[in-house]
Each structure stands twice: as structure tokens, then as C-alpha cells.
Amino acid sequence: MPGFAVVDLETTGFSPRLGDRVAEVAVVLVDDAGRVEDEWCTLVNPERDLGPQHVHGIAAADVALAPTFDRVAPALLHLLAGRVLVAHNAAFDTRFLRAEIGRAGIAAAIDPVACLCTQQLAGRYLTGSRALAACCAAVGVVHDGVHSALGDARATAGLLGYYLDVAADDECWGVARAAADGVRWALPPVPSDVEPVLRGASRARGHWLAALDEAPTHPAGAGATAGSDAAETYLRLLDAALLDRYVSHTERAALLAEARRAGLDRAAVEALHRDYLAVLARAELDALGGTTAAGARDDGATLRDDPALHEVAGQLGLDADDVAGAVEAALGDRLADDVRVGPRPAFTLAPGDEVVLTGSMTRTREAWEADARAAGLSPWPHVTRRTRLLVAADPDSLSTKARTARRYGIPVVTEAAFAGLLAAGTGGTGRTTDAGVRRWAS
């Protein structure tokens, strides 16, 4: 007999009717005796903003690599077929599953009689809170990975095993099994090219420059020079990407595409990155006036230890030695004349500039908008060609606002970067207070 399929979902919100989507799904297969047989999990690209990321902890850069639900659905339904579906707060999970399966155009109705809710069953077998963590603590079930689909599904499977052990003769098991036996789905074939994508997938691939280790698209790579028009175009893209000291997944893709188009191999790109880092070091040295905070001549020690320079270096695939080299170049004013990298006008926000916010942020939307208005800016509800800046909870956001901003070439920055720009003041120097590094946008 097939047994149970314990399901947990992480979603972008609470209501599929309001457009919320599944962002992660996990299934733990359990036999009739409560023993775990197998498990399966994948992130799902919701094709929208991820909602409360501080709760579920899913990164937009990871779901950008994941399949959409319609691609995941065949494998998921094959796991569920013939089994009793179990979830903690099953009404929530089955509501989303029905919406997503229907949106995918698959005829696979979920029979509520063939589902069991461990939250409801807690009222029969346990006392106290019915929250998953509390139920698990009450019966000694390990609950790791809270608010991850697989972590919660494993915990729910453990709770189910406890119920089966203490109430094996409860008629609810037989009723649900009989209903599951009567479910017949026309299961679609599982696509051979769809693989599960797990959390951390974007980091597991190593530094993004590793993609350039493949054979170059154009043979010009080895001969590309830092002073070429192609290099200038690449550097302008990089300049805009580093406005918030983070090269997002989308920005990485654009930079890699430009490098390949121009025939720049990894060595050539890393050379450009070193030149760029040297320009940042020189600009910061100029901002310091060539002296330390105590007024003594700066020999570069302050800059060599500057965490902001090291952070930018890490984003560019460089290390501490590269930072030291950039500082030496800045001190000796040894930037090559043919390196067309230079201080372009600082990115600043001017009075009246429209700024747009997207995502579930660490502060309320109202608080950010109040700060923006106090700085003379104009918060706007949606992105237009007039928008100067998009502030995102996650710079890799898949929201409609973020996609529109990227299409228009509008910078997408973090809350921290926006706070720095506000601290600099409209019409100011553009030197972000938390970074210690001046940076420019094309």
C-alpha cells in the first residue's frame, strides 16, 4: 500500500487568490507504519517577488535558477499519486496546490477526504499549542530547518509517525486511505530536463566569473585590451552594478553576456576589475585628502584595511593582494593612461527624483517613504521611465517592478545602499556613509 505523502510549501504570501505563489515544495514519503521511505524538495520560480524573505529565507538568486511550478508539477504529482496527503495546516497547503495545479492546466483534483492535517490531529492526541514547533517539542520530534519546506516536512513526518504509533486504531487512517485509493489522475510525463534546485544553488556554483572559464564565444578574448570600446562598455555596466556594492544575479548575467559579446576572457575581465578597484582606491584616497583621520600622511594602511574595498574586491573575484595592489597604484598614481576608467559623476538623488520600493523590507514601506519625502524625493507606486532608483528588499527580486526597472536600465539597490544615499543628501557628493568608497554610475 502506498502510504502517506507529507507535504510542506513555502509561499510568497497567504493567498493564491491575491497572486501569491509557491516558492518551495518538499515531499517526505512515509509508509503505513510511519517509517520514512524517501524525500524530495525543490525551489520553485514564482515569477514574482518572494514576499517575506525574512521569514522563509529564500534568496531570489536561487529561485532564478529554479523551474516554474508547471515544470515541477509532473514530478510532484507522481509522488503524491495514490497516497494520503499529509500537511501541518493542510487547508493552507492544499489551497495553494489546487491553485498552482489549476494554473498549470493539469487535471488533478485533490480530494480533501484523502488529506490529513497534523495540526487538527494535535487536538486529539496532544495538549497545548498546535503550532508545528510546539507539537514537535511536546513529543520529542527534531525540528531543524524551521520555515524551510524540507525541514518542516521532515518535522511533520515525525509528528505523523508519533500519531500512528499512539493511535494506530483511529478510524481516520482507514478513511483517508480509502479516499486516496479512489483518486485517479491522468499523470503528465515528467520532463527529463527538470532537476530540483535547492537553497544555496547560486552560491554552490562558485564565483560568477567561473562561467568565463569556458571557451570564449569570440576568438578576440586573448587580445582584448583594457582600453578598448568593449572594455569601456563592460566597465560602465560594472559601475552601475556596484552602486550598492552587490553584483546581483541579473547584473552578473548582463556582465557575463557583455564579456562574451566583446570576446573578453576571464583574465581580461579580471584585469579590468583590478583597474576598477584601483580607481575606487584612488577616489577614496582623494576623499581622505591623502591623510589619516589624525592628520598624518596616509601611507595606504587605512585603505588596505578598508572593509568596503575588500567587499568590492570579493564581488569582483579579487582578493586581499589585489586590494593592496590597488592601493599601491592609487598612492603612486600609476594608473595606465590607456585604461579609460575614471571618476564619472557621482550617483546622487536630486530633489523631486522618483524612487520606487519593492518587496517585504526590514522597515515598513511607510517609514521608507517618509524618509524619502523628508529628503525631497518623490516615492512612486510603480516603475516608469522617470524612475531614478528602485529600492528592493532583495536586489535579485523577480517582482514586476524589478523586471521593469532592469528593462529601463534603472539601478536596483538594497535598503542599505538607499539609506546611504539618503544620508549623503540630495545633491550631495554621493559618497555612501556606510561604504567608505565613492562610486559612480554611468
N, C-alpha and C positions, 0 to 999 in steps of 0.2 A: 504494500500500500504506500502511496507517495508520501504521506505525512504532511508537514507544515512548511510554509514559506514565510519566514519572518522578514518584514519589510520596514525600512525606515527611509524617509526622504528629508533632504534639506531644501528649502524653498526660498524664493526671493521675498516672500511675504505670506500673508494668511489667506488670501482669497484668489482663486483662479478666475473668478468672475470679474475681478478688477485688474486682471492681466498678470497676476503673479505666476511664476513658472517653477518647475523643478530644476534645481541646480546640482543635486547629487542624489543618487539612489543606491541602496545596498539591500542585498537579499542574503539571509542565512537560512539554509535548508536544514530542517530538523526532522528526524524520524519520529515514529509514533511513541517511542519511549523517551523522547526529549533529547536524544543524542544529536550533536551537530554533524551533518554529513558533508556540507560544502558551504562556501560563501562566495559572493560576487559583489563588486562595487565599481561604480564609475561616476566621475563628474559628468554633468550634462550642460551643454552650452544653452543657456536660457534665452539667448539673443536679446537680452535686455540688461538693465542694471541689476546687480546682485542683492540689493536691499541691505538688511542689517548685517554687514560683514563682521562687525564686532561680536556678533552672536555666533554665526556659523563658521567664521574664519576662513571662508573660501576666497581665494585670490582670483581676480579677473584674468590675470595672465595664465592661470591654469585652465580655467574653463574655456579660454580662447582656443585651447588645443583639443578640447573635448568634443565628442559628437553631439548633435542635437537629439532631442528625445525621439523623434521619428526614426532615427538611425539606431537608437538604443532599444526601442520598444520590442522588436522581434526577439532579441536575446532575453530580455526581461520576461516577456510573456511565456517563453518556453520554460523558464524557471518556475513560474507561477502555475502553469497548467496542471490541473488535477490535484493541486494541493490546497489545504486550508490556508488562507492568507491571514497572517497574524501581525498586529502592529500595536504599539502603545499609543492610544488615541487614534484608533483605526478610522474613525469618521474623517479625521483630517487627512490622513494619507490616502484613503480610498477616494476622497473628493478630488484630490489632485491627480491621482492616477486616472480616474474617469475622464477628467478634462484633457489630460495630455494624450491619452489613447484616442479620444474622440478627435482631437486636433490633428493627430497623425493619420486619421482616416482609417483606423483599424476597427473591425467589428469584434470586440472582445469585452462584453459586458461583465462587470464584477458583481456577483451575487452577494448581497450583504449577509445572507444566511451562511454563506461559505467563508465568512470572515470572523475572526475573534479579536477582541480588544483586551490586552493585558491590563489596561487601565481600569476598564469596567470590572474585569475579573478580580482585581485587587479588593473590590468591595465584598467579595465572597470569602477570600482566603487571607486577607491581611487587615490590619487596623492602621489608622493614621493616614498620612498624606498618600495620595495616589500618583504623585509625580514619579517619574521613572527612577530618578536618583534615590528617592526615599524608599521606594519599593525594593530596589536592589540592595540598599543598605540594610533593610529590615530582614532580608533572607540570606544575606551574605554573598550576593552575586557581584562580581567585579564589574565596575562600570568605568572603563577607560574611554578616552576619546569622546567626552560629552559634546554634544552638538556636532558630531560628525556622523554621517549616515551609517557607516560601518560600525563605529563604536556604539551607537545607540541600538543598532540591530543586534549586535552581539549581546548587549545587556538584556534586551527584550527576549532574545532566545534563551538566555539563562533564567530569566523570570518565568518563561513558559515552561521550562524544564522543571522548575520548582512546583508550579501548579500541577503539572502532570503527575509529579511524584506524590503530592499530598492529597490530590483529589482525582485519582485515576478513574473512579467510577462516576464522576459527574457526567450527566447526560449531554452537556454542551459539546463535548468532544465528538460524540457519535452524530449529533445533529449536523454539526459543521462538516464532518467528513462525508456524510451522505449528500449534502448540498454540493460539496466540491466534486464528488463523483459524477454529479449530473451536469456539470458545466462542460460545454463543448465549444471550443474556439477554433476558428479557421486560422491556424497559426501561419503568419508570413515567414518566408525563409530568412535565416539570419545572414546578414551581409558578411562576406568573408573579409572585407577590408575595414571592419569596425572593431577597434580594440579599446578596452577600458582605459580611461585616463584617470590617474589618481592625484590626490593633492601633492603639490610639490613638483609636478611634472615639468613646469617651466624652469625650475632650478636644477632638476636632475640632468638636464641636457648640457650642463656646464656653461661657461661663459658664452654669450651670444656670438662673439667673434669666431668661435669654433666652426660656425657654419661656412666661413670663408676658407677653411682648410680643404674643402672640396676643390676639384679642378675648376679654374676660373671660366666664366661664361665666355669671356673675350680674351684673346691672347695678349692684350695690351697690359695685363696686370703687372708683370715684372718690370715693365718700362714706365709705368705711371709715375709721375713726379708730383711733389707737394705743390708746385706752382702751377699746375695745370688747371684749366677751367673745371675739369671734373672734380679735382680736389676742392676747389672753392665751393662748388655746389654741395659737395658732401659736408664740408665744414659748416656751411650755413644751416643745413639740416641738423647737424650735431649741436650747433649753438642754440637753436630753438629747443631741441630735446632736453638740454641741460638747464633750462630755466629753473627747474625745481630740483636739480641735482639727481634726477632719476630718469633713466632711459627706459621708457615703458615698452611693453611687448610690441605695441603698434609702432612706436618710434624705432625700435630695433629692426623690425621688418622693413621699414622705409629706408633706414640707413644701409641695411644689407642689400636691398634692391638697388639703391643708388651705387653702392660699391661695385656690384656685379655689372651694372649697366656701363659703368665707367672703366671696367676692367681692372679695378684695384684689388690686388690680392691682400691677404692678411698682413703681410709685412708692410705693405704700402699704407694700409689703414692704420696700423699701429704707429707708424712714423707720423702720420697726420695727428693722431691722438697725442703723441708726445709734444708736437709743436703746439697743439691747442692748450695742453696743460702748461707749457712754458709761458704762453700768453696770459693765462689766468694768473700764474705766479707773478709775472711782471706787473700786471694791473694791480694786484694786491700790494706788491711792494711799493708801487707809486702811491696807492691809497694810504699806506703807512708813512709815506714821506721818507722812506729809507731809514727810519729809526725805530727803535723799540718803544714800548709804552713809557719807559723811563727816560727816553730822550737820547739814549746812546745809539751809535751807528749800528744798524742791524746787519749781522754777518750771515743772515739766512737761517739761523737756528729756529726763529719763530715760525717762519714759513715751512721749514722742513717738517715741523711737528704739527702743522695746521690740519686739524681733522677734516676740514672741508676739502682741502686739496687731495687728501688721501681718499675721501669718499668719491670725489670725481674720478680719481685715478682708478678706483675699483670698478666704477661704472664703465670705464673705457678699456678695461682689461689690462691695466698697468699696475705696477707695484711701488713699494717704497723707494726702490732705487730710481724709478722713473720720476717720482716726486723730487728726490734730491737732484736729479739731473735738470729738471725743470727750474728749480730754484737757482741752481748754478747758472743756467742760461739767463735767467732774469737778472741776477746780480751782475753778470758780465756783459749784459746787453748783447748777447751773441746770437740772437735770432737771425737766421739766414735771410738775406734780402729777398730771395725768391720765394719765401714762404709767405703767401698772401693771407696771413691770419693776423687780424688786428682788432683793436678795440672799436667795435661798431657801437652805435648809440645804445646806451643802457636801456633795458626794458623798463619802462615806468608806466604807471597808470595816471592818466590826466583827469582832472575834474570833468564829470559828465560821461566818462567811459562806461559802457555797458559790461557788466560781469554777470555770469550765469553760474549757478551751483547745481550739482547733480550728485545723487547718492545719499546714503544714510551716514551722516557725518558725526564726528565726535562732539560737536556742538550743534545746537538747534539751528535750523535754517534761518529762523527769525534773528538769532544772535549774530550770525554772519552778515545777514542783510543790513542789520542795524549798524554794524561796524563799517560796512561798505558805504552806506549813506553818510555816516559821520566823516568819512574820508572824501566825500564829494562824488562818489561813484554812483552809478545807476544800476541796482540789481534788476535783472530782467528774467522773466519766467522761461524763456526759450531762446535757443541759439539762432541768431540771424547773421548776415554778413557784417553787420555793425558791431557784433560782439567782439570785445577786446580780449577777453580771457574767460576760460571755463575752469571752475574750481571743482575738483572731483574727489569724492571720498577715496576712490581708488583710481590712480592715473591710467590704469588699463581698462577702465569702465567700458562696458558694452552698451551703455544706455544710448537711446536715440540722440540725446544732446551731445554725447561724446562722439558718436559717429558723425554727426553733422559738423561738429567743430573740426574734426580731423579733415573732413572733406573740404572745408573752407580754409584750412591752414591756420586755424585759431589755436593758440597754445592751450594745452590741458595740463593743469598743475595741481599739486597736492594742497591740502589745507595749510600745512606748514609754510609752503612757499608763498601762499596768498597772505598769510599772517606777516611774513617778512616784507612783502611788497607794501602792505598797509602800514607797517612800522616805518618804512622808508618815506612814506608820504607821497601824495600825488605831486608830480613834477619834481620829485627828488632825484637822488643820484642813482637809484636802482640797486644799491648795494644792500643785499638782504642781511638783516641783522643777525640771523642765526647761522649763516653760512660762512661769513668771513671771506667770501670770494665774490668779486664783482663778475657779472656775466652779462652777455649781450644777446639780443635777438635780432635776426635779420629783418 
